[in-house]
Amino acid sequence: YWMAVDPARQGLGLGTALVEEMERRIAGRARLVIVETAGRPDYAATRGFYEARGYRAVRRIPDFYAPGDDQVTYVKYFALPAES
C-alpha cells in the first residue's frame, strides 16, 4: 500500500529494487499499477522517480491533501497474456 525509503538511504537503488520486484510479482496478473503522490514541490523527486520508471501522470486533483497540496496520480500499463 505504501512504499518509502528512509531519506538517509535514498539514492542507493532500494526504491528501484522495490518497484521492480513489485512489477515482477504482478507480471501477467495485473493490467496496470496506479500510484498516488503529493504535488508539493518537496515531492518533485518522488514524481521524477516514478516518471523515470515509465509511470505517466494522468490526473491532478487540486488541494486534495491540503490547500496547495495536490494529489498527482501516475499509471503504468502492463500486458496480460492473451486469452485462448
C-alpha positions in Angstrom: 0.0 0.0 0.0 2.8 2.4 0.9 6.3 2.5 -0.3 9.0 4.6 1.2 12.8 4.6 1.6 14.5 6.2 4.6 15.9 9.5 3.3 19.3 8.5 4.6 19.3 5.5 2.3 17.7 7.2 -0.8 19.9 7.0 -3.9 21.1 3.5 -3.2 18.7 1.8 -5.6 16.4 0.5 -2.8 13.2 2.2 -4.2 14.0 0.9 -7.7 14.5 -2.6 -6.3 11.1 -2.4 -4.5 9.3 -1.2 -7.6 11.0 -3.8 -9.9 10.1 -6.6 -7.5 6.5 -5.5 -7.3 6.3 -5.3 -11.1 7.9 -8.7 -11.4 5.4 -10.2 -8.9 2.4 -8.8 -10.8 3.6 -9.7 -14.2 0.9 -11.5 -16.1 -1.7 -10.8 -13.4 -2.3 -7.0 -13.4 -3.1 -4.7 -16.3 -1.9 -1.6 -14.6 -0.4 0.0 -11.5 -1.7 3.2 -10.1 0.5 5.4 -7.9 -0.7 8.5 -6.0 1.6 11.1 -4.5 1.7 14.7 -3.5 2.1 17.6 -5.8 4.0 19.8 -3.5 7.5 21.0 -4.6 9.2 18.8 -2.0 7.7 15.8 -3.7 9.3 16.6 -7.1 12.0 13.9 -6.6 9.2 11.3 -5.9 7.4 12.3 -9.0 10.6 12.1 -11.0 11.3 8.7 -9.6 8.1 7.3 -11.0 8.4 9.1 -14.3 11.9 7.7 -14.8 10.4 4.2 -14.4 7.8 4.6 -17.0 4.9 5.8 -14.9 2.8 8.6 -16.5 1.0 11.4 -14.7 -2.7 11.1 -15.7 -4.5 13.2 -13.1 -4.0 16.0 -10.7 -6.6 16.8 -8.0 -6.0 20.3 -6.7 -5.9 20.8 -2.9 -6.5 17.1 -2.2 -4.3 16.7 0.8 -4.5 20.3 2.0 -4.8 23.7 0.4 -1.9 23.9 -2.1 -1.1 20.2 -1.9 -2.5 18.4 -4.9 -2.7 14.7 -5.5 -0.9 13.5 -8.6 -1.9 10.1 -10.0 0.5 8.1 -12.1 -0.3 4.9 -14.1 1.8 2.3 -15.8 0.3 -0.3 -18.0 1.4 -4.0 -18.4 0.5 -6.6 -21.0 -1.6 -9.5 -19.9 -1.3 -12.9 -21.6 -3.7 -13.3 -24.5 -6.8 -15.4 -23.6 -7.2 -18.7 -25.5 
